[in-house]
Amino acid sequence: MTKFMEEKRYIKLEDLDTYKLAVELSDLGWEIYGTLSWQEKKTIGDQFIRSCDSIGANIAEGYGRFHYADRNKFNYNARGSLFETIHWLNQMLKRKLLKKEQHEKAQAIIEKLQIKLNNYIASTREKIKK
């Protein structure tokens, strides 16, 4: 470990709880997507999986940005994608395209991710003020 990492307590992207939860949700999303028929994938599944994958991708892109304001722009995009994912999960449940257990598992991840992502945004916003 470099001296800089020791002094600044550098956290790798892969160790960031927010990112880990986004990846976990995305992995579950792909499991759900795999159970859909071709027509279901084209009508609702593709939009669902894009929003699901976008959460972690935006967190990762923002993490790589130097300025905190720029970083939060991507964190806000991640939060928007999270809410889009919630929308599609609810629609798929309502249309009986996924099992209630899958929905509950996704909801458990989402609840943790919402809190972590909001806290991450708030902590980054505080750094902008300094």
Secondary structure as the mmCIF struct_conf table of DSSP 4:
data_model
#
loop_
_struct_conf.conf_type_id
_struct_conf.id
_struct_conf.beg_label_comp_id
_struct_conf.beg_label_asym_id
_struct_conf.beg_label_seq_id
_struct_conf.end_label_comp_id
_struct_conf.end_label_asym_id
_struct_conf.end_label_seq_id
HELX_RH_AL_P HELX_RH_AL_P1 LYS A 3 LYS A 8
TURN_TY1_P TURN_TY1_P1 ARG A 9 ARG A 9
HELX_RH_3T_P HELX_RH_3T_P1 LEU A 13 ASP A 15
HELX_RH_AL_P HELX_RH_AL_P2 ASP A 17 GLY A 34
TURN_TY1_P TURN_TY1_P2 THR A 35 THR A 35
BEND BEND1 LEU A 36 LEU A 36
HELX_RH_AL_P HELX_RH_AL_P3 TRP A 38 GLU A 40
HELX_RH_PI_P HELX_RH_PI_P1 LYS A 41 GLY A 45
HELX_RH_AL_P HELX_RH_AL_P4 ASP A 46 TYR A 63
TURN_TY1_P TURN_TY1_P3 GLY A 64 GLY A 64
BEND BEND2 PHE A 66 HIS A 67
HELX_RH_AL_P HELX_RH_AL_P5 TYR A 68 LYS A 94
TURN_TY1_P TURN_TY1_P4 ARG A 95 LYS A 96
BEND BEND3 LEU A 98 LEU A 98
HELX_RH_AL_P HELX_RH_AL_P6 LYS A 100 LYS A 129
#
